[in-house]
Amino acid sequence: MVISTVLVANRGEIACRIARTCGELGIRTVAVHSDADANALHARAADEAVRLVGAAPADTYLRGDLIVKAALAAGADAVHPGYGFLSENAGFARAVRDAGLVWIGPPPEAIEAMASKTRAKELLGIAPLREVTEADLPVLVKAAAGGGGRGMRVVRSLAGLDAELAAARAEAASAFGDGEVFVEPYVEGGRHVEVQVLADTHGTVWALGTRDCSLQRRHQKVIEEAPAPGLTGELTAELHTLAVRAARAVGYTGAGTVEFLVAGDRAHFLEMNTRLQVEHPVTEAVFGLDLVAEQIRVAEGHALDNDPPPARGHAVEARLYAEDPAHDWAPQTGRLHRLAVPGGIRLDTGFTDGDDIGVHYDPMIAKAVAHAPTRAEAVRKLASALERAAIHGPVTNRDLLVRSLRHPEFTDGRMDTGFYDRHLTALTEPAPDPRAPLAAALADAHGRSRFGGWRNLPSQPQVKRYAVAGEEREARYRHTRDGLAVDGARVVHADAGLVVLEADGVRRRFGVSRYGDRVYVNGTALTALPRFPEPAAQHTPGSLLAPMPGTVVRVAEGLAVGAFVQAGEPLLWLEAMKMQHRITAPATGTVSALHAVTGQQVEPGTLLAVVQPG
């Protein structure tokens, strides 16, 4: 058959990517969007769009019945699920087929066999832990359905197991509509390595190399690359064999990923993802393929060649998140004023300048991918592009990505899944450009220097104050008959968008952008402070403030005014961007105020509770 119109049952960058590929193939696309995504890029990128009433995933992108109805109403003849949401939901796949539509994915039976990690392990003869003892620790609690690190917890003590199981179940149910979890051994110091498979309906299965996805936060991947560095030929062949075996075992068709934990020269099967992965672009770059196009061709019944194309070079991908790695990876929201990355790399994104990043969905802004003949060149190329990118808006993990790509453990290929456990503090140390406040002040002052700012009499320097990386900095300059002047450097040029300074014979350029009181100088973000600051809001010692916008989804059992709590004890749980975040007691003491209630929507700084120390 020939597919003419595809409904994309997803959002964000993957929906934009599918729309782009379909356009290149001459296929029309229909987007679905929640009310929160009414003006989202993916809704604009498609030929048509259908509204899903509501904002929460459970009311919109997880409603398979509404999506099938939208496909039929728009005249689509196929549905592409992307990844996440319903992409590994066998019931949804059946509903699509029962409606007479083409499902661009594996058979529902294959999804059922592999999408549940417990059943996948049993199929391959690997049983999860049934009872956990001290000898089994540490263990990993995982959601049986879905992925992306949601519903996953490392447990290092039996005392904390029940609480982590409950939290994982709640998070998995919220993200995937399925609260089933299981427990397996947690391998310290292992590498996360996976194999991309692509299978047609004629019995051919390709193993498209390997990917290393070891750099993770909260068990969600941050930096991925292909091929996985440092693997022996024997181990690579073993991984390929196991991946093809897993695909054949369930009659798999389309694109999928088989994941392993590699420790030394041993590979431990983790799971099979019966969908496209976020990190698929690195495989595309190395093999010169468009995996979305291949998925569509497989769904149309085309046969793959006997062998995949040859691999060429190395590719590295970094996920740009709206989050603050220095503060427990807290997700961030707000207006994305500008997103511009230098040419020469691939940027997949669901955002454009002026879009708002909200609280309802994953905080990933974009994926940046570099491809080069060698690993060292690809890593250098990606780090340089990210460093020079203009990302103006909420706090992001951009600096962390650049430092991670340049860390010797990563450049030498010695990383493992514990990379951020060891290095996060050092990688998130603030390092703002010391000249950024001066450049910001000169850009702001250039107009006054053109309109009579100079005085014949000597005067005190002008002073401007900025908040930079949590600290207050001052910038001093003077108006002279020759223009703006500063100590220790010569002002070569200054206007609202560009400042050029020369010191010791070296010129440096500073791009300056301003949005209200927020100023961006190259890669440094500053906040212009008023000349006479208002008194800061005061909070009682022991106050628990919401660190992010979100929803209170749980209050600890028995928590009430007068309750005695221990320092570090979880008191509240906030859900933001599909992840749950624990709010713990700041000190041992008594709860003197409790304002948070389950279901409450909160903004950053909202007072949730007060713990009186002592």
VOGU-3710 file (C-alpha; in Angstrom, 3 decimals, decimal comma):
1> mvistvlvan> 0,000/0,000/0,000  0,971/3,670/-0,318  0,603/5,973/2,681  -0,650/9,446/1,803  -1,505/11,085/5,166  0,055/10,399/8,582  -1,350/11,520/11,912  1,504/12,123/14,358  0,380/10,948/17,793  2,982/12,941/19,688
11> rgeiacriar> 4,352/16,416/20,335  7,622/18,354/20,506  10,731/17,733/18,469  9,817/14,193/17,410  6,483/15,396/15,994  8,320/18,145/14,107  10,837/15,605/12,837  8,144/13,225/11,583  6,342/16,096/9,837  9,592/17,134/8,149
21> tcgelgirtv> 10,391/13,632/6,898  6,826/13,083/5,696  6,984/16,365/3,804  10,140/15,217/2,041  8,356/11,993/1,073  5,327/13,857/-0,245  3,121/12,680/2,624  0,659/15,025/4,346  0,700/15,195/8,147  -1,887/15,851/10,827
31> avhsdadana> -0,800/16,988/14,277  -2,671/16,578/17,544  -2,151/19,185/20,232  -3,297/19,854/23,765  -4,556/23,257/24,825  -1,105/23,932/26,287  0,390/23,197/22,849  -2,096/25,182/20,769  0,681/27,373/19,361  3,464/24,802/19,591
41> lharaadeav> 5,873/24,371/16,703  4,741/20,828/15,937  1,138/21,991/15,533  2,326/24,606/13,050  4,688/22,260/11,207  1,952/19,824/10,179  -0,471/20,390/7,307  -3,451/20,146/9,660  -3,936/20,040/13,423  -6,606/18,612/15,730
51> rlvgaapadt> -7,203/19,921/19,249  -7,188/17,564/22,240  -9,056/19,349/25,025  -6,999/19,741/28,195  -3,328/19,996/29,110  -2,362/16,998/31,250  -1,000/14,008/29,284  -3,692/11,756/30,784  -6,356/13,976/29,192  -4,659/14,469/25,832
61> ylrgdlivka> -1,647/12,623/24,434  -2,439/9,467/26,434  -6,035/9,315/25,157  -5,787/6,787/22,359  -9,515/6,969/21,647  -9,314/10,704/20,987  -6,261/10,313/18,767  -7,903/7,606/16,633  -10,989/9,793/16,348  -8,785/12,709/15,247
71> alaagadavh> -7,076/10,547/12,601  -10,389/9,466/11,130  -11,809/12,988/11,196  -8,762/14,351/9,367  -8,777/11,624/6,739  -5,423/10,142/7,729  -4,592/6,623/6,599  -1,724/5,983/9,049  -0,589/6,861/12,584  3,009/7,364/13,717
81> pgygflsena> 3,360/7,253/17,531  6,836/8,823/17,837  8,265/7,928/21,235  6,903/8,217/24,741  3,176/8,548/25,478  1,352/5,740/23,597  4,243/4,575/21,410  4,578/1,287/23,311  0,912/0,758/24,058  -0,334/-2,412/22,378
91> gfaravrdag> -3,969/-1,467/23,005  -3,487/1,779/21,112  -1,750/-0,024/18,242  -4,720/-2,413/18,000  -7,207/0,450/18,139  -5,388/2,124/15,239  -5,502/-1,073/13,189  -9,116/-1,820/14,128  -10,054/1,617/12,811  -8,657/0,632/9,408
101> lvwigpppea> -5,513/2,759/9,785  -1,897/1,750/9,224  0,170/1,515/12,405  3,729/2,728/11,737  5,334/0,510/14,317  5,773/-3,104/15,382  2,860/-5,544/15,720  0,846/-5,188/18,945  1,924/-8,702/19,912  5,582/-7,649/19,758
111> ieamasktra> 4,832/-4,562/21,830  3,109/-6,698/24,455  5,998/-9,136/24,566  8,720/-6,505/24,884  7,187/-3,263/26,146  6,714/-4,854/29,564  10,245/-5,248/30,834  9,214/-8,094/33,127  7,714/-10,121/30,271  10,670/-9,299/28,009
121> kellgiaplr> 13,103/-10,712/30,540  11,007/-13,833/30,990  10,880/-14,291/27,199  14,670/-14,254/27,097  14,980/-16,461/30,193  15,951/-13,653/32,605  13,893/-13,458/35,805  13,587/-10,250/37,885  14,168/-10,313/41,624  11,161/-11,560/43,549
131> evteadlpvl> 12,366/-10,901/47,089  15,104/-8,428/47,960  17,618/-9,141/50,701  20,620/-7,202/52,010  22,825/-9,337/49,780  20,981/-8,070/46,678  21,651/-4,377/47,370  21,898/-2,032/45,597  18,859/-2,718/43,428  17,044/-0,782/40,745
141> vkaaaggggr> 13,285/-0,240/40,816  11,950/0,191/37,269  8,615/0,795/35,604  7,511/-2,232/33,605  6,137/0,045/30,874  7,614/3,150/29,265  11,060/4,617/29,693  12,846/7,943/29,934  13,906/7,308/33,530  10,372/7,721/34,879
151> gmrvvrslag> 9,379/5,264/37,560  13,026/4,354/38,174  14,848/4,464/41,505  18,173/3,153/42,876  17,664/1,649/46,350  20,628/1,097/48,639  18,857/0,101/51,871  15,958/-2,221/52,635  14,473/0,434/54,909  13,840/2,707/51,947
161> ldaelaaara> 12,577/0,050/49,513  8,834/0,329/50,221  8,835/4,118/49,912  10,757/4,005/46,630  8,438/1,319/45,265  5,429/3,511/46,061  7,030/6,580/44,468  8,021/4,627/41,362  4,500/3,217/40,976  2,965/6,687/41,248
171> eaasafgdge> 5,375/8,202/38,738  4,949/5,322/36,275  1,155/5,511/36,496  1,253/9,254/35,831  3,662/9,003/32,888  2,477/5,777/31,212  -0,942/4,942/32,654  0,600/1,747/34,077  1,900/1,564/37,653  3,571/-1,859/37,390
181> vfvepyvegg> 7,188/-1,860/38,607  9,825/-4,522/39,180  13,218/-4,867/40,849  16,524/-5,952/39,331  20,178/-5,862/40,447  21,884/-2,508/40,021  25,328/-2,806/38,448  27,704/-0,107/39,683  30,154/1,277/37,149  28,439/-0,206/34,117
191> rhvevqvlad> 27,969/1,390/30,711  24,601/1,766/29,028  25,016/0,397/25,507  22,251/-0,257/23,012  21,733/-1,627/19,522  19,382/-0,073/16,968  17,432/-2,698/15,040  15,341/-2,258/11,909  13,209/-5,117/10,623  10,914/-5,487/7,626
201> thgtvwalgt> 7,910/-7,748/7,082  9,923/-10,128/4,897  12,202/-11,548/7,589  15,217/-9,211/7,318  16,545/-7,695/10,553  19,330/-5,120/10,582  21,540/-4,445/13,585  22,632/-0,840/13,034  25,759/-0,622/15,156  25,927/0,367/18,811
211> rdcslqrrhq> 25,248/3,488/20,860  26,672/4,487/24,220  24,179/6,307/26,454  26,043/6,164/29,766  25,824/9,855/30,682  22,465/9,971/32,413  20,655/11,971/35,047  17,842/10,337/36,976  18,344/7,358/34,647  17,416/9,517/31,680
221> kvieeapapg> 20,000/9,911/28,943  21,810/13,221/28,481  24,633/12,538/25,990  24,664/9,667/23,491  27,035/8,591/20,746  27,498/6,067/17,974  29,326/3,829/17,777  29,892/3,010/21,456  33,621/3,576/22,040  36,024/0,971/23,337
231> ltgeltaelh> 34,015/-2,196/22,661  35,879/-5,215/21,355  34,843/-6,730/18,056  33,730/-9,863/19,901  31,497/-7,945/22,319  30,006/-5,855/19,521  29,179/-9,009/17,578  27,592/-10,524/20,684  25,411/-7,448/21,222  24,302/-7,508/17,582
241> tlavraarav> 23,453/-11,222/17,819  21,425/-10,741/21,008  19,563/-7,765/19,554  18,623/-9,600/16,361  17,608/-12,632/18,426  15,318/-10,492/20,586  13,702/-8,925/17,505  13,157/-12,274/15,799  11,769/-13,819/18,997  8,715/-11,558/18,834
251> gytgagtvef> 8,327/-11,156/15,059  9,430/-7,556/15,273  9,025/-5,075/12,397  10,070/-1,443/12,128  12,599/0,409/14,287  13,419/-0,676/17,828  16,226/-0,648/20,348  17,708/-3,395/22,498  19,457/-2,049/25,593  22,253/-3,576/27,650
261> lvagdrahfl> 24,346/-2,783/30,678  27,963/-3,551/29,838  30,430/-4,259/32,640  33,905/-5,220/31,456  33,434/-7,708/28,638  30,007/-8,875/29,845  26,641/-7,666/28,570  23,467/-7,759/30,695  20,124/-7,454/28,867  18,033/-4,549/30,164
271> emntrlqveh> 15,030/-4,183/27,873  13,790/-3,759/24,343  12,150/-0,476/23,432  9,548/-1,149/20,772  9,728/2,319/19,261  12,095/4,931/17,942  14,522/6,257/20,569  15,295/9,902/21,328  18,924/9,255/20,399  18,219/7,725/16,978
281> pvteavfgld> 19,841/10,690/15,105  23,370/9,512/15,964  22,660/6,207/14,228  21,146/8,063/11,272  24,267/10,205/10,975  26,646/7,245/11,044  24,668/5,066/8,615  23,328/7,821/6,370  19,707/6,803/6,998  16,418/8,485/7,829
291> lvaeqirvae> 14,902/6,015/10,281  11,494/7,691/10,183  11,435/7,265/6,410  12,511/3,632/6,846  9,685/3,058/9,350  7,194/4,364/6,790  8,631/2,197/3,998  8,445/-0,900/6,215  4,833/-0,065/7,065  4,119/0,204/3,321
301> ghaldndppp> 5,522/-3,309/2,850  8,878/-2,519/1,239  11,763/-4,936/1,811  15,109/-3,949/3,291  18,328/-4,810/1,488  20,054/-7,927/2,760  22,670/-5,838/4,542  22,564/-2,340/6,043  24,652/0,472/4,563  28,243/0,779/5,852
311> arghavearl> 28,908/2,866/8,954  30,933/6,043/8,501  32,505/8,227/11,155  31,227/9,060/14,607  28,229/11,013/15,904  27,473/12,538/19,307  24,144/13,910/20,570  23,472/16,173/23,564  20,023/16,811/24,968  19,391/20,422/25,891
321> yaedpahdwa> 17,015/20,585/28,852  15,274/23,478/30,588  16,550/22,471/33,999  19,025/23,486/36,689  21,571/20,676/37,205  23,102/22,485/40,202  19,799/22,344/42,075  18,691/18,723/41,826  17,997/19,024/38,087  14,930/21,145/38,862
331> pqtgrlhrla> 12,899/21,741/35,672  12,550/25,336/34,543  9,755/27,181/32,785  9,317/30,487/31,006  9,734/32,252/27,679  12,410/30,945/25,313  13,434/34,249/23,793  16,071/32,884/21,452  17,476/29,529/20,366  20,285/29,757/17,815
341> vpggirldtg> 23,050/27,184/17,334  25,954/27,645/14,885  25,726/25,806/11,590  27,463/22,529/10,902  25,483/20,499/13,422  21,961/19,086/13,417  19,384/20,607/15,769  16,088/18,809/16,388  13,679/20,941/18,415  10,025/21,536/19,073
351> ftdgddigvh> 10,555/25,176/20,018  11,240/28,425/18,241  12,012/31,945/19,417  9,244/33,348/21,612  7,732/29,995/22,636  6,865/29,299/26,257  8,216/26,261/28,093  5,425/25,047/30,362  5,030/22,641/33,259  3,084/19,840/31,616
361> ydpmiakava> 5,672/17,962/29,571  9,267/16,821/29,418  11,746/19,749/29,806  13,834/18,847/26,732  14,259/21,867/24,460  16,344/20,343/21,688  18,812/17,689/20,595  22,107/18,829/19,112  24,004/16,299/16,976  27,505/16,487/15,511
371> haptraeavr> 28,955/14,029/12,976  32,622/13,823/11,977  35,163/11,296/10,667  36,484/10,587/14,186  35,083/10,600/17,720  37,451/13,333/18,888  36,387/15,614/16,040  32,678/15,004/16,639  32,985/15,692/20,377  34,991/18,876/19,795
381> klasaleraa> 32,552/20,064/17,129  29,507/19,570/19,380  31,083/21,167/22,455  32,133/24,223/20,441  28,708/24,653/18,856  26,902/24,438/22,195  29,345/26,860/23,800  28,683/29,436/21,083  24,919/28,892/20,960  22,510/31,666/21,954
391> ihgpvtnrdl> 20,025/30,156/24,414  18,071/32,964/26,027  15,317/32,066/28,450  14,965/29,631/31,345  18,040/28,121/32,958  19,331/25,174/30,912  21,933/22,430/31,192  24,006/23,906/28,333  27,110/24,620/30,448  26,933/21,135/31,938
401> lvrslrhpef> 26,826/19,621/28,458  29,877/21,565/27,292  31,878/20,654/30,388  30,797/17,016/30,164  31,910/16,756/26,550  35,308/18,168/27,533  35,791/16,103/30,689  38,774/13,731/30,409  36,704/10,698/31,406  34,402/11,376/28,475
411> tdgrmdtgfy> 37,026/12,396/25,935  39,010/9,260/26,814  35,896/7,059/26,536  36,109/5,940/30,186  32,613/7,087/31,262  29,939/4,960/32,929  26,442/5,500/34,329  27,883/6,923/37,558  29,556/9,839/35,761  27,309/12,547/37,210
421> drhltaltep> 27,280/10,958/40,663  31,033/11,554/40,745  31,418/14,826/38,890  28,188/16,834/39,099  29,404/19,270/41,764  32,531/20,173/39,810  30,659/20,318/36,501  28,092/22,783/37,865  30,442/25,206/39,610  29,496/28,700/38,422
431> apdpraplaa> 32,058/30,179/36,031  30,560/33,357/34,577  32,682/35,500/32,290  34,157/38,199/34,565  33,811/40,767/31,770  30,097/40,039/31,225  28,777/42,697/33,657  31,022/45,325/32,081  29,876/44,417/28,573  26,239/44,548/29,707
441> aladahgrsr> 26,736/47,965/31,287  28,513/49,388/28,236  25,791/48,108/25,903  23,181/49,785/28,079  25,186/53,014/28,319  26,091/53,499/24,663  23,011/55,622/23,963  23,766/58,063/26,742  27,291/58,535/25,441  25,781/59,651/22,095
451> fggwrnlpsq> 23,394/62,097/23,692  25,461/64,355/25,902  26,710/61,997/28,557  30,221/63,517/28,671  31,003/66,276/31,151  33,916/68,748/31,037  34,553/68,251/34,761  36,003/65,007/36,146  33,267/62,862/37,682  32,828/59,628/39,543
461> pqvkryavag> 32,478/56,540/37,350  29,000/55,281/36,532  28,131/52,088/38,409  25,714/49,342/37,391  24,914/46,257/39,463  24,057/42,781/38,199  23,199/39,435/39,723  25,396/36,765/38,157  25,375/33,102/39,236  23,841/34,030/42,585
471> eerearyrht> 26,302/36,804/43,344  26,148/40,575/42,979  28,697/42,157/40,618  29,426/45,790/39,805  30,487/47,303/36,492  32,139/50,763/36,353  32,633/53,002/33,337  33,011/56,694/32,461  31,707/58,988/29,749  34,529/60,968/28,104
481> rdglavdgar> 34,810/63,257/25,092  36,153/60,197/23,209  33,247/57,987/24,261  32,970/55,296/26,913  36,062/54,415/28,949  36,876/51,670/31,453  39,881/50,756/33,527  42,161/48,061/32,187  40,803/47,947/28,650  39,946/50,056/25,626
491> vvhadaglvv> 36,356/50,239/24,417  36,705/49,602/20,688  32,971/49,488/20,031  29,767/49,580/22,044  26,159/49,431/20,948  23,029/47,728/22,245  23,921/44,353/20,738  27,727/44,256/20,569  30,635/45,375/22,738  34,276/45,010/21,677
501> leadgvrrrf> 37,018/45,421/24,288  40,763/45,395/23,796  43,136/44,482/26,631  46,851/43,716/26,295  46,504/43,892/22,532  43,751/41,257/22,381  40,258/42,091/21,209  37,189/40,262/22,491  33,653/40,504/21,170  30,634/40,326/23,475
511> gvsrygdrvy> 27,187/39,786/21,992  24,571/41,372/24,245  20,820/40,674/24,297  18,354/42,142/26,771  14,822/41,117/27,713  13,558/43,378/30,462  15,970/43,070/33,385  17,463/39,855/32,009  20,696/40,281/30,021  22,679/37,664/28,091
521> vngtaltalp> 26,344/38,308/27,296  27,709/35,528/25,109  26,978/32,483/27,298  26,532/34,323/30,606  23,104/35,248/31,993  22,774/38,316/34,226  19,952/40,167/35,944  20,152/43,948/36,044  19,580/45,132/39,613  17,784/48,369/40,498
531> rfpepaaqht> 19,802/51,243/41,904  17,788/51,151/45,097  16,711/47,540/45,665  13,437/46,757/47,348  13,564/44,913/50,680  13,714/41,173/50,117  10,792/39,021/51,187  11,439/37,390/54,547  10,547/33,800/55,371  10,531/32,024/58,702
541> pgsllapmpg> 13,599/29,806/59,231  12,718/26,256/58,242  10,327/27,357/55,485  9,821/24,895/52,653  9,371/26,783/49,384  8,367/25,262/46,061  11,573/25,068/43,969  9,647/24,920/40,702  6,148/25,270/39,288  4,157/22,078/39,601
551> tvvrvaegla> 1,422/20,128/41,322  1,452/18,749/44,859  0,740/15,081/44,166  1,393/13,660/47,600  1,725/14,682/51,234  3,530/12,284/53,573  1,126/10,077/55,523  0,344/11,539/58,921  2,017/14,862/58,181  0,231/17,643/60,073
561> vgafvqagep> 0,957/20,684/62,191  2,692/19,471/65,349  4,278/16,402/63,709  7,923/15,696/64,558  10,141/15,089/61,502  13,785/14,198/60,894  16,142/16,210/58,720  15,999/14,874/55,161  12,689/13,091/55,686  10,405/13,339/52,609
571> llwleamkmq> 7,383/15,489/53,438  5,866/16,423/50,076  6,057/15,380/46,443  5,730/17,804/43,533  5,132/16,713/39,965  6,530/18,898/37,199  7,265/18,007/33,595  6,283/14,354/34,135  8,788/13,830/36,981  8,162/13,690/40,724
581> hritapatgt> 10,394/15,702/43,062  10,648/15,118/46,798  10,568/18,042/49,211  12,389/17,033/52,386  12,598/18,430/55,907  15,396/21,019/56,115  16,089/20,159/59,766  14,951/17,915/62,575  12,037/19,564/64,343  8,313/20,147/64,479
591> vsalhavtgq> 5,973/21,095/61,634  4,651/24,503/62,650  2,720/25,240/59,435  1,407/23,128/56,549  -0,087/24,940/53,580  0,319/22,324/50,819  -2,599/20,072/49,894  -2,773/17,306/47,325  -3,742/18,608/43,896  -2,573/22,158/44,610
601> qvepgtllav> -0,884/24,020/41,744  2,134/25,973/42,990  4,571/28,487/41,573  8,283/28,800/42,462  8,635/30,286/45,938  5,200/29,203/47,162  5,335/28,485/50,904  4,492/24,802/51,361  5,297/24,169/55,019  7,452/25,311/57,918
611> vqpg> 9,598/23,053/60,099  10,594/24,623/63,413  14,080/23,259/64,260  14,663/21,686/67,654
//
